[in-house]
Amino acid sequence: MERIYGCCCGVDVHKKIIVACLRKGTSEELREYGTTTGELLKLADWLAGNGCEMTAMESTASYWKPLYNVMEAQDLGVMVVNAQHMKAVPDRKTDAKDAQWIADLLQHGLLKASYIPDRGQRELRELVGYRKSLVQEKNREVNRFQKMLEGGNIKLSGTVSDINGKSSRKILYEILSGNEIDAGKLEGLVDGRLKASREQTLEDIRGVLSPVQRKLMKKVLKHIDELGQHIKALDDDIDANMGGKYGESIKKVDEIPGVGKRSAEAILAVTGQDMGRFPTDRHLCSWTGVCPGDNESAKKRKSGRTTKGNKGISC
């Protein structure tokens, strides 16, 4: 087969060790390195000194990221490939053979590079992904608090539209402080209308909570508020990082029915603004995992379930 690269390197990346196979023509050289920054710089210097044109590595967990960052900073050619696209011969599995196999496939142009965005977009992805995890954690805490209320026979969710709203919080603080709420006090706590009548509300908030339950519920409420503050700070960071650069794109994606501003930011943080990397809209749908798969044999259509797609797109 035709050689695409005269000098290239295949890298097998692990948590504590990196095995690199440098191919020059038909000759090979194997070396092992650690995963500390100093070791990664030694690997980069070795590749640069040998005139390596391209380096390929598997997308193993997040272990590839430090090496990719170092190679990118050193202006060395590097690609990350899907491990499923480069499976070696079965029953011949060692770290050295993996590195040799990657180098062999790379040299003959048989590897397809995965899409890796630039550093700015990768950092934006981290911000959006962390915000998503905090929102999920806040929702879990709200659900946990709701179960505690139900356990104390307090039916506040049927009385107010939002258990985290201003009126709800005022009522909750009175309940958790052990104070009795009568009709007069309720009027002072409520801002606006309630889903239920005042009489029904008084019945719904009559529960039985022990001092331990009250103390625990106060801690959960405090945690919900802290998570809300962190989410707000992340919103500000995301807005600052996207700024005017993504302004028009966010407006266009926001016009899609069912997509809000935060969802538009999450989509753009993952896909980027340059759609030229996707040959057609179908390629984008396949990458995101929203189109059916192909599985046909003998003119019979089998399972066409969707793929998992890129996990970050669900932020």
C-alpha positions as semicolon CSV with decimal commas, in nm:
position;residue;x (nm);y (nm);z (nm)
1;M;0,000;0,000;0,000
2;E;0,101;0,360;-0,057
3;R;0,267;0,535;0,236
4;I;0,103;0,866;0,325
5;Y;0,359;0,964;0,590
6;G;0,731;0,905;0,568
7;C;0,767;0,948;0,946
8;C;0,475;0,908;1,185
9;C;0,402;0,784;1,534
10;G;0,135;0,564;1,692
11;V;0,068;0,620;2,062
12;D;-0,105;0,388;2,308
13;V;-0,221;0,606;2,599
14;H;-0,292;0,484;2,951
15;K;-0,335;0,646;3,290
16;K;0,027;0,597;3,405
17;I;0,215;0,502;3,090
18;I;0,240;0,596;2,723
19;V;0,386;0,361;2,461
20;A;0,497;0,531;2,138
21;C;0,599;0,363;1,813
22;L;0,788;0,587;1,568
23;R;0,789;0,461;1,208
24;K;1,040;0,587;0,953
25;G;0,986;0,405;0,630
26;T;0,998;0,038;0,729
27;S;1,198;0,088;1,049
28;E;1,037;0,121;1,392
29;E;1,144;0,250;1,732
30;L;0,947;0,185;2,049
31;R;0,969;0,402;2,360
32;E;0,780;0,427;2,688
33;Y;0,703;0,748;2,873
34;G;0,517;0,846;3,186
35;T;0,214;1,073;3,186
36;T;0,351;1,366;3,385
37;T;0,395;1,696;3,201
38;G;0,773;1,656;3,201
39;E;0,747;1,313;3,039
40;L;0,499;1,440;2,781
41;L;0,739;1,721;2,687
42;K;1,020;1,464;2,644
43;L;0,794;1,266;2,410
44;A;0,714;1,581;2,211
45;D;1,084;1,672;2,184
46;W;1,166;1,319;2,065
47;L;0,902;1,337;1,793
48;A;1,004;1,686;1,686
49;G;1,371;1,583;1,674
50;N;1,289;1,295;1,441
51;G;1,077;1,506;1,208
52;C;0,752;1,327;1,289
53;E;0,482;1,444;1,047
54;M;0,177;1,309;1,229
55;T;0,095;1,134;1,557
56;A;-0,219;0,929;1,619
57;M;-0,368;0,812;1,948
58;E;-0,689;0,648;2,069
59;S;-0,957;0,855;2,240
60;T;-0,911;0,664;2,567
61;A;-1,128;0,815;2,845
62;S;-0,975;1,158;2,915
63;Y;-0,613;1,035;2,916
64;W;-0,552;1,161;2,563
65;K;-0,625;1,524;2,653
66;P;-0,296;1,616;2,831
67;L;-0,088;1,471;2,549
68;Y;-0,303;1,640;2,287
69;N;-0,264;1,976;2,464
70;V;0,117;1,940;2,474
71;M;0,136;1,837;2,107
72;E;-0,094;2,121;2,009
73;A;0,117;2,374;2,201
74;Q;0,433;2,242;2,028
75;D;0,270;2,275;1,681
76;L;0,312;1,902;1,617
77;G;0,071;1,716;1,392
78;V;-0,166;1,506;1,603
79;M;-0,496;1,328;1,555
80;V;-0,734;1,146;1,789
81;V;-0,915;0,846;1,642
82;N;-1,209;0,635;1,749
83;A;-1,088;0,311;1,908
84;Q;-1,361;0,116;1,726
85;H;-1,210;0,215;1,391
86;M;-0,869;0,064;1,462
87;K;-0,915;-0,267;1,638
88;A;-0,606;-0,485;1,605
89;V;-0,588;-0,858;1,539
90;P;-0,759;-1,052;1,823
91;D;-0,547;-1,244;2,076
92;R;-0,239;-1,036;1,999
93;K;-0,291;-0,757;2,246
94;T;-0,002;-0,575;2,416
95;D;0,071;-0,206;2,460
96;A;0,364;-0,227;2,219
97;K;0,159;-0,407;1,952
98;D;-0,118;-0,150;1,991
99;A;0,127;0,135;1,928
100;Q;0,278;-0,048;1,629
101;W;-0,067;-0,117;1,484
102;I;-0,170;0,248;1,519
103;A;0,154;0,362;1,355
104;D;0,107;0,113;1,068
105;L;-0,251;0,226;1,002
106;L;-0,150;0,592;1,024
107;Q;0,144;0,555;0,785
108;H;-0,083;0,411;0,516
109;G;-0,361;0,666;0,562
110;L;-0,616;0,424;0,707
111;L;-0,713;0,634;1,008
112;K;-0,981;0,900;1,021
113;A;-0,923;1,183;1,265
114;S;-1,196;1,264;1,514
115;Y;-1,319;1,621;1,539
116;I;-1,128;1,799;1,816
117;P;-1,222;2,168;1,860
118;D;-0,970;2,438;1,943
119;R;-0,870;2,512;2,304
120;G;-1,120;2,797;2,342
121;Q;-1,414;2,580;2,245
122;R;-1,289;2,289;2,456
123;E;-1,287;2,519;2,759
124;L;-1,636;2,640;2,669
125;R;-1,749;2,277;2,656
126;E;-1,616;2,224;3,006
127;L;-1,808;2,527;3,134
128;V;-2,133;2,412;2,972
129;G;-2,084;2,053;3,084
130;Y;-2,018;2,155;3,444
131;R;-2,323;2,381;3,442
132;K;-2,532;2,087;3,322
133;S;-2,408;1,867;3,607
134;L;-2,489;2,140;3,863
135;V;-2,840;2,185;3,722
136;Q;-2,896;1,811;3,749
137;E;-2,765;1,811;4,106
138;K;-2,995;2,101;4,197
139;N;-3,294;1,915;4,053
140;R;-3,204;1,609;4,258
141;E;-3,186;1,821;4,573
142;V;-3,525;1,982;4,499
143;N;-3,678;1,637;4,450
144;R;-3,516;1,519;4,772
145;F;-3,661;1,817;4,958
146;Q;-4,005;1,749;4,811
147;K;-3,992;1,392;4,944
148;M;-3,900;1,525;5,288
149;L;-4,204;1,755;5,280
150;E;-4,428;1,467;5,181
151;G;-4,279;1,261;5,462
152;G;-4,383;1,535;5,704
153;N;-4,733;1,546;5,543
154;I;-4,682;1,897;5,405
155;K;-4,856;1,928;5,066
156;L;-4,699;2,254;4,957
157;S;-4,645;2,143;4,595
158;G;-5,023;2,133;4,545
159;T;-5,059;2,484;4,683
160;V;-4,787;2,682;4,501
161;S;-4,677;2,671;4,139
162;D;-4,305;2,670;4,223
163;I;-4,171;2,520;4,543
164;N;-3,863;2,738;4,499
165;G;-4,059;3,061;4,453
166;K;-4,063;3,360;4,689
167;S;-4,395;3,276;4,857
168;S;-4,292;2,912;4,895
169;R;-3,966;3,006;5,061
170;K;-4,131;3,241;5,308
171;I;-4,380;2,971;5,407
172;L;-4,105;2,708;5,429
173;Y;-3,883;2,921;5,651
174;E;-4,174;2,972;5,892
175;I;-4,248;2,599;5,897
176;L;-3,883;2,500;5,946
177;S;-3,850;2,756;6,225
178;G;-4,127;2,574;6,410
179;N;-4,369;2,868;6,393
180;E;-4,745;2,826;6,361
181;I;-4,903;2,986;6,054
182;D;-5,254;3,125;6,082
183;A;-5,468;3,302;5,824
184;G;-5,333;3,645;5,913
185;K;-4,968;3,541;5,895
186;L;-5,029;3,356;5,567
187;E;-5,150;3,678;5,401
188;G;-4,822;3,845;5,494
189;L;-4,617;3,558;5,353
190;V;-4,793;3,521;5,018
191;D;-4,701;3,739;4,719
192;G;-4,979;3,717;4,462
193;R;-5,215;3,426;4,398
194;L;-5,189;3,063;4,507
195;K;-5,306;2,754;4,325
196;A;-5,533;2,667;4,620
197;S;-5,761;2,873;4,843
198;R;-5,624;3,023;5,164
199;E;-5,822;2,770;5,370
200;Q;-5,689;2,478;5,167
201;T;-5,336;2,616;5,190
202;L;-5,353;2,626;5,569
203;E;-5,461;2,262;5,571
204;D;-5,188;2,160;5,325
205;I;-4,905;2,312;5,530
206;R;-5,015;2,155;5,858
207;G;-4,761;1,879;5,899
208;V;-4,558;1,703;6,165
209;L;-4,183;1,763;6,153
210;S;-3,934;1,666;6,420
211;P;-3,643;1,897;6,512
212;V;-3,404;1,664;6,330
213;Q;-3,615;1,678;6,013
214;R;-3,630;2,057;6,027
215;K;-3,254;2,081;6,070
216;L;-3,189;1,846;5,781
217;M;-3,433;2,027;5,553
218;K;-3,265;2,359;5,628
219;K;-2,935;2,209;5,513
220;V;-3,094;2,086;5,191
221;L;-3,243;2,432;5,124
222;K;-2,905;2,591;5,186
223;H;-2,744;2,350;4,941
224;I;-3,008;2,432;4,678
225;D;-2,933;2,803;4,720
226;E;-2,556;2,743;4,694
227;L;-2,602;2,542;4,375
228;G;-2,817;2,822;4,235
229;Q;-2,538;3,072;4,303
230;H;-2,280;2,849;4,133
231;I;-2,509;2,805;3,831
232;K;-2,559;3,182;3,807
233;A;-2,181;3,237;3,819
234;L;-2,133;2,978;3,543
235;D;-2,401;3,148;3,334
236;D;-2,200;3,470;3,358
237;D;-1,877;3,289;3,264
238;I;-2,044;3,124;2,964
239;D;-2,188;3,458;2,849
240;A;-1,847;3,622;2,885
241;N;-1,672;3,344;2,690
242;M;-1,928;3,329;2,410
243;G;-1,975;3,707;2,398
244;G;-2,021;3,867;2,059
245;K;-1,842;3,579;1,886
246;Y;-2,144;3,350;1,916
247;G;-2,414;3,619;1,941
248;E;-2,571;3,580;1,596
249;S;-2,542;3,201;1,601
250;I;-2,717;3,182;1,940
251;K;-3,004;3,393;1,805
252;K;-3,045;3,166;1,502
253;V;-3,042;2,843;1,705
254;D;-3,275;3,004;1,961
255;E;-3,535;3,044;1,685
256;I;-3,579;2,666;1,668
257;P;-3,905;2,570;1,848
258;G;-3,832;2,422;2,189
259;V;-3,474;2,553;2,205
260;G;-3,397;2,828;2,456
261;K;-3,093;3,047;2,501
262;R;-2,910;2,809;2,735
263;S;-2,983;2,511;2,510
264;A;-2,855;2,708;2,211
265;E;-2,533;2,784;2,399
266;A;-2,490;2,416;2,485
267;I;-2,542;2,310;2,123
268;L;-2,294;2,563;1,987
269;A;-2,038;2,483;2,256
270;V;-2,034;2,123;2,131
271;T;-2,075;2,164;1,755
272;G;-1,901;2,498;1,709
273;Q;-2,009;2,752;1,448
274;D;-1,825;2,607;1,149
275;M;-2,064;2,356;0,992
276;G;-1,817;2,294;0,709
277;R;-1,676;1,997;0,904
278;F;-2,007;1,817;0,839
279;P;-2,049;1,740;0,466
280;T;-2,430;1,741;0,493
281;D;-2,700;1,797;0,752
282;R;-2,736;1,418;0,771
283;H;-2,377;1,386;0,889
284;L;-2,451;1,632;1,169
285;C;-2,764;1,437;1,269
286;S;-2,564;1,114;1,273
287;W;-2,290;1,272;1,484
288;T;-2,542;1,396;1,738
289;G;-2,719;1,058;1,746
290;V;-3,066;1,172;1,639
291;C;-3,102;0,973;1,316
292;P;-3,175;0,597;1,285
293;G;-2,892;0,356;1,218
294;D;-2,847;0,128;0,915
295;N;-2,877;-0,246;0,972
296;E;-3,001;-0,433;0,666
297;S;-2,936;-0,787;0,549
298;A;-3,094;-0,987;0,265
299;K;-3,331;-0,696;0,195
300;K;-3,461;-0,715;0,552
301;R;-3,453;-0,414;0,773
302;K;-3,330;-0,499;1,123
303;S;-3,282;-0,277;1,424
304;G;-3,251;0,087;1,329
305;R;-3,204;0,230;1,676
306;T;-3,027;0,561;1,710
307;T;-2,665;0,580;1,820
308;K;-2,550;0,739;2,144
309;G;-2,401;1,028;1,949
310;N;-2,189;1,294;2,111
311;K;-2,270;1,299;2,482
312;G;-2,207;1,670;2,518
313;I;-2,491;1,762;2,282
314;S;-2,750;1,684;2,552
315;C;-2,622;1,963;2,780
